[in-house]
Amino acid sequence: MNEPIQRVGVHYNACYERHDTGPGHPESAERYRVLESALATLPPEFVRLPCRRARVAEILLVHEHYYHDLVYRDTETFADRLRSGDTAICEESYDVALEATGAVLEAVDTVMAGVVSVAFCAVRPPGHHATAARGMGFCIFNHVAIAARYLQSHHGLKKIAIIDWDVHHGNGTEAIFIEDPTVCYISLHEANLYPYTDDSSERGQGAGQGANLNIPLPNHSDGSIALQQWTAQLEPLIDAFQPDFLLISAGFDARTGDPIGGLRWTDETYAEMTRRCLVLADKWCGGRIVSTLEGGYNPQGLAAAVLAHVRALAR
């Protein structure tokens, strides 16, 4: 491929394979190994971003202290799942989750420093189902939500937009920011799917009214339907909100052939959504984007869709 026009940061690391979800689990280390191998084929113009471990104070930007302690205790006592919900864990999962959150914050710092223009973080476990006080849906800590608060508290930005295109509604991210007018959360997802919280009439609560948007999509629909709704609903809200930074909860389980999702998006769907994110970021955010892996459970399909996303970030 041609050399990227802008510098793209990419993070991936074998440390995430230590999060062992058990035999047959869709959010597996094998899924990640296939993705890792695909990302390793990118040319050196894509800047490899390092790991760093998130500090407890950074986790507490959005999570309750007692929930953080519950995660720590459950892993220390060799539990096979979190007491708070349907998330498989092992003795390494607390440390791996801290590494995942820390990598996203490192990417934020790197973009804010201008070292790269945009970044993609291939981390696991995913995060967007985790609420302030509960891990669920394969998620432990909500990396994107923590990154939004970190951008505000550490970098002094005022308004953050989060676009979530996982096939599942990001109930955790929505719940964390539902009353917050400074974080705009928008989710495109399959209707009537786990966690069954995708109320299209939910536009935010209290001071956050108008800063939340759910776009449930029909089962078996292809990417054209999502892109129509992007134009009709997502873009006008982003233009009205005028964010300082764009975060993406980048799930790839809406891709055709995923064993959990029921949508029929293609690699080109992800590339086009990425290009549209770049336009919005150029318009309002100084071009700044950090994208973070969420779902995607067909390993080969995940790898293909992620490469389409990352290559599109390079314009």
C-alpha positions as CSV (number, residue, x, y, z in Angstrom):
1,M,0.0,0.0,0.0
2,N,1.0,3.7,-0.4
3,E,2.7,5.4,2.5
4,P,0.2,6.9,5.0
5,I,-0.5,10.6,4.5
6,Q,-0.7,11.1,8.3
7,R,1.0,9.2,11.1
8,V,-1.1,6.5,12.5
9,G,-0.4,4.9,15.9
10,V,-1.2,1.2,16.3
11,H,-1.0,-0.7,19.6
12,Y,-1.0,-4.5,20.0
13,N,0.8,-6.7,22.4
14,A,1.0,-10.4,23.4
15,C,0.3,-9.5,27.0
16,Y,-3.4,-9.6,26.3
17,E,-3.2,-13.3,25.6
18,R,-2.8,-13.8,29.3
19,H,-6.5,-13.0,29.8
20,D,-7.7,-16.6,29.7
21,T,-11.5,-16.9,29.2
22,G,-11.6,-20.7,29.1
23,P,-12.3,-23.3,26.4
24,G,-14.8,-22.3,23.7
25,H,-15.2,-18.7,24.8
26,P,-15.7,-16.4,21.9
27,E,-13.6,-13.6,23.4
28,S,-10.5,-15.8,23.3
29,A,-6.7,-15.4,23.2
30,E,-6.8,-17.2,19.8
31,R,-9.0,-14.5,18.4
32,Y,-6.4,-12.0,19.6
33,R,-3.4,-13.9,18.2
34,V,-4.9,-13.9,14.7
35,L,-5.5,-10.1,14.9
36,E,-2.0,-9.6,16.3
37,S,-0.5,-11.5,13.3
38,A,-2.5,-9.3,10.9
39,L,-1.4,-6.1,12.5
40,A,2.2,-7.2,12.4
41,T,2.0,-7.1,8.5
42,L,1.5,-3.3,8.5
43,P,4.4,-1.3,7.1
44,P,6.8,0.6,9.5
45,E,5.1,3.9,8.6
46,F,2.4,2.8,11.1
47,V,3.9,3.7,14.5
48,R,3.9,0.9,17.1
49,L,2.6,2.4,20.4
50,P,3.9,1.0,23.7
51,C,2.1,-0.5,26.7
52,R,1.7,1.2,30.0
53,R,-0.2,0.0,33.1
54,A,-3.1,2.2,34.2
55,R,-3.0,3.6,37.7
56,V,-5.8,2.9,40.1
57,A,-6.6,6.6,40.3
58,E,-7.2,6.5,36.5
59,I,-9.6,3.5,36.8
60,L,-11.4,5.5,39.5
61,L,-12.1,8.3,37.0
62,V,-15.2,6.4,36.1
63,H,-15.4,3.2,38.3
64,E,-16.5,2.9,41.9
65,H,-13.7,2.1,44.3
66,Y,-15.6,-1.0,45.6
67,Y,-15.9,-2.3,42.1
68,H,-12.2,-1.9,41.4
69,D,-11.6,-3.8,44.6
70,L,-14.0,-6.6,43.7
71,V,-12.2,-7.1,40.4
72,Y,-8.9,-7.3,42.3
73,R,-10.3,-9.8,44.9
74,D,-11.9,-12.0,42.3
75,T,-8.7,-12.4,40.4
76,E,-6.6,-12.9,43.5
77,T,-8.9,-15.7,44.7
78,F,-8.8,-17.5,41.4
79,A,-12.5,-17.0,40.5
80,D,-13.4,-18.0,37.0
81,R,-15.8,-15.1,36.5
82,L,-16.6,-11.8,38.0
83,R,-19.3,-11.8,40.7
84,S,-20.8,-8.7,39.1
85,G,-21.7,-10.3,35.8
86,D,-21.1,-12.6,32.9
87,T,-17.4,-11.9,32.4
88,A,-14.9,-14.8,32.4
89,I,-11.6,-14.1,34.3
90,C,-8.4,-15.8,35.4
91,E,-5.7,-14.8,37.9
92,E,-4.1,-12.6,35.2
93,S,-7.2,-10.7,34.2
94,Y,-6.9,-7.7,36.6
95,D,-3.4,-7.0,35.5
96,V,-4.3,-7.4,31.8
97,A,-7.3,-5.1,32.2
98,L,-5.0,-2.4,33.7
99,E,-2.6,-2.8,30.8
100,A,-5.5,-2.4,28.3
101,T,-6.7,0.7,29.9
102,G,-3.2,2.1,30.2
103,A,-2.5,1.5,26.5
104,V,-5.5,3.5,25.5
105,L,-4.4,6.4,27.8
106,E,-0.9,6.2,26.4
107,A,-2.4,6.5,22.9
108,V,-4.4,9.5,24.0
109,D,-1.2,11.1,25.3
110,T,0.6,10.3,22.1
111,V,-2.1,11.9,19.9
112,M,-2.4,14.9,22.2
113,A,1.4,15.4,21.9
114,G,1.1,15.4,18.1
115,V,3.4,12.4,17.7
116,V,0.7,10.7,15.7
117,S,-2.6,12.1,14.4
118,V,-4.8,9.1,15.2
119,A,-4.4,5.8,16.9
120,F,-5.9,2.3,17.1
121,C,-5.6,0.2,20.2
122,A,-6.0,-3.6,19.9
123,V,-6.7,-4.4,23.5
124,R,-8.6,-7.0,25.4
125,P,-10.7,-7.6,27.4
126,P,-13.2,-5.2,25.8
127,G,-14.8,-2.4,27.9
128,H,-18.0,-0.8,26.7
129,H,-20.5,-3.0,28.7
130,A,-18.7,-2.2,32.0
131,T,-20.7,0.3,34.1
132,A,-19.2,2.3,37.0
133,A,-20.0,-0.5,39.4
134,R,-20.4,-3.7,37.3
135,G,-18.4,-5.7,34.8
136,M,-20.5,-7.6,32.3
137,G,-20.6,-8.8,28.7
138,F,-16.9,-9.9,28.6
139,C,-15.9,-6.4,30.0
140,I,-13.9,-5.5,33.1
141,F,-12.9,-1.8,32.9
142,N,-14.4,0.7,30.5
143,H,-11.3,1.9,28.6
144,V,-13.1,4.4,26.4
145,A,-15.1,6.0,29.2
146,I,-11.9,6.3,31.3
147,A,-10.1,7.8,28.2
148,A,-12.9,10.4,27.9
149,R,-12.5,11.5,31.6
150,Y,-8.7,11.4,31.3
151,L,-8.9,13.8,28.3
152,Q,-10.9,16.2,30.4
153,S,-9.0,15.8,33.7
154,H,-5.4,15.4,32.4
155,H,-5.5,17.3,29.1
156,G,-8.2,19.9,29.9
157,L,-10.4,19.2,27.0
158,K,-14.1,20.2,27.4
159,K,-16.2,18.0,25.1
160,I,-15.6,14.4,24.1
161,A,-17.6,12.4,21.5
162,I,-17.7,8.6,21.6
163,I,-18.9,6.7,18.5
164,D,-19.6,3.0,19.3
165,W,-20.1,0.7,16.3
166,D,-20.0,-2.6,18.1
167,V,-22.9,-4.9,17.2
168,H,-24.0,-4.6,20.8
169,H,-25.2,-1.5,22.5
170,G,-22.6,-0.1,24.9
171,N,-24.8,0.1,27.9
172,G,-21.9,0.7,30.3
173,T,-20.6,3.8,28.4
174,E,-24.1,5.1,28.1
175,A,-24.9,4.7,31.8
176,I,-21.6,6.4,32.9
177,F,-22.4,9.5,30.8
178,I,-26.2,9.6,30.7
179,E,-26.4,12.8,32.7
180,D,-23.2,14.4,31.4
181,P,-23.6,17.2,28.8
182,T,-19.8,17.2,28.1
183,V,-19.6,13.7,26.7
184,C,-21.7,12.8,23.6
185,Y,-22.3,9.0,23.3
186,I,-23.6,7.6,20.0
187,S,-24.1,3.9,19.4
188,L,-24.9,2.1,16.1
189,H,-25.8,-1.5,16.9
190,E,-28.2,-4.4,16.1
191,A,-31.7,-4.1,17.6
192,N,-33.0,-6.5,20.2
193,L,-29.6,-7.9,21.1
194,Y,-27.7,-8.3,24.3
195,P,-27.7,-6.3,26.6
196,Y,-31.2,-5.2,25.5
197,T,-30.7,-1.6,26.5
198,D,-30.9,0.0,23.1
199,D,-33.8,2.4,23.6
200,S,-33.8,4.7,20.6
201,S,-35.8,7.3,22.6
202,E,-33.0,7.6,25.2
203,R,-31.4,10.9,24.4
204,G,-29.8,11.6,27.8
205,Q,-31.1,12.6,31.2
206,G,-31.0,15.7,33.3
207,A,-28.2,18.0,32.1
208,G,-27.1,15.4,29.6
209,Q,-30.4,15.6,27.7
210,G,-29.6,15.6,23.9
211,A,-26.0,14.2,24.3
212,N,-27.0,10.5,23.9
213,L,-28.1,8.7,20.7
214,N,-28.9,5.1,20.1
215,I,-29.4,3.9,16.5
216,P,-30.7,0.3,16.6
217,L,-30.4,-1.4,13.2
218,P,-32.5,-4.3,11.8
219,N,-31.3,-7.8,12.0
220,H,-29.5,-9.0,8.8
221,S,-29.2,-5.4,7.5
222,D,-26.1,-4.5,5.6
223,G,-23.8,-1.5,5.9
224,S,-25.9,0.8,3.7
225,I,-28.6,1.0,6.3
226,A,-26.0,2.0,9.0
227,L,-24.5,4.6,6.6
228,Q,-27.9,6.1,5.9
229,Q,-28.5,6.5,9.6
230,W,-25.0,7.9,10.0
231,T,-25.9,10.7,7.6
232,A,-29.4,11.2,9.0
233,Q,-28.7,11.1,12.7
234,L,-25.1,10.8,13.8
235,E,-23.5,13.6,11.7
236,P,-26.0,16.2,12.7
237,L,-25.5,15.5,16.4
238,I,-21.7,15.6,16.2
239,D,-22.0,18.9,14.3
240,A,-24.3,20.3,16.9
241,F,-22.1,19.0,19.8
242,Q,-18.7,20.2,18.3
243,P,-16.4,17.9,20.2
244,D,-12.7,18.5,21.0
245,F,-11.7,14.8,20.6
246,L,-13.3,11.7,19.0
247,L,-13.1,8.3,20.6
248,I,-14.3,5.1,18.8
249,S,-15.5,2.0,20.5
250,A,-14.6,-0.1,17.5
251,G,-16.4,-3.5,17.6
252,F,-16.2,-5.7,14.5
253,D,-18.9,-8.2,15.4
254,A,-21.4,-6.5,13.0
255,R,-19.2,-7.9,10.2
256,T,-20.9,-10.6,8.1
257,G,-20.1,-14.0,9.3
258,D,-19.6,-13.1,13.0
259,P,-20.9,-16.0,15.2
260,I,-22.5,-13.6,17.7
261,G,-23.8,-10.7,15.6
262,G,-26.6,-10.7,13.1
263,L,-25.7,-7.7,10.8
264,R,-24.0,-8.0,7.4
265,W,-21.4,-5.2,7.3
266,T,-18.3,-5.6,5.1
267,D,-14.8,-4.5,5.4
268,E,-15.7,-1.5,3.2
269,T,-18.4,-0.6,5.7
270,Y,-15.8,-0.1,8.4
271,A,-13.4,1.7,6.0
272,E,-16.2,4.1,5.0
273,M,-17.3,4.8,8.6
274,T,-13.6,5.4,9.4
275,R,-13.3,7.9,6.6
276,R,-16.4,9.7,7.9
277,C,-14.9,9.8,11.4
278,L,-11.8,11.5,9.9
279,V,-14.0,14.1,8.3
280,L,-15.8,14.8,11.6
281,A,-12.5,14.9,13.5
282,D,-10.9,17.3,11.0
283,K,-13.9,19.5,11.3
284,W,-14.1,19.7,15.1
285,C,-11.3,17.9,16.8
286,G,-8.1,19.0,15.1
287,G,-8.1,15.6,13.4
288,R,-7.6,13.7,16.8
289,I,-9.0,10.2,17.1
290,V,-8.3,7.2,19.3
291,S,-10.0,4.0,18.4
292,T,-10.2,1.0,20.7
293,L,-11.1,-2.6,20.0
294,E,-14.3,-4.0,21.4
295,G,-16.0,-7.1,19.9
296,G,-15.4,-9.2,16.9
297,Y,-15.5,-13.0,17.2
298,N,-14.7,-14.5,13.8
299,P,-10.9,-14.3,14.0
300,Q,-10.2,-14.0,10.3
301,G,-13.1,-11.6,9.8
302,L,-11.9,-9.5,12.7
303,A,-8.4,-9.3,11.3
304,A,-9.7,-8.2,7.9
305,A,-12.1,-5.6,9.2
306,V,-9.5,-4.1,11.6
307,L,-6.9,-3.8,8.8
308,A,-9.6,-2.0,6.7
309,H,-10.2,0.3,9.6
310,V,-6.5,1.0,10.3
311,R,-5.6,1.5,6.7
312,A,-8.5,4.0,6.3
313,L,-7.2,5.9,9.3
314,A,-4.1,6.5,7.2
315,R,-6.3,8.2,4.5
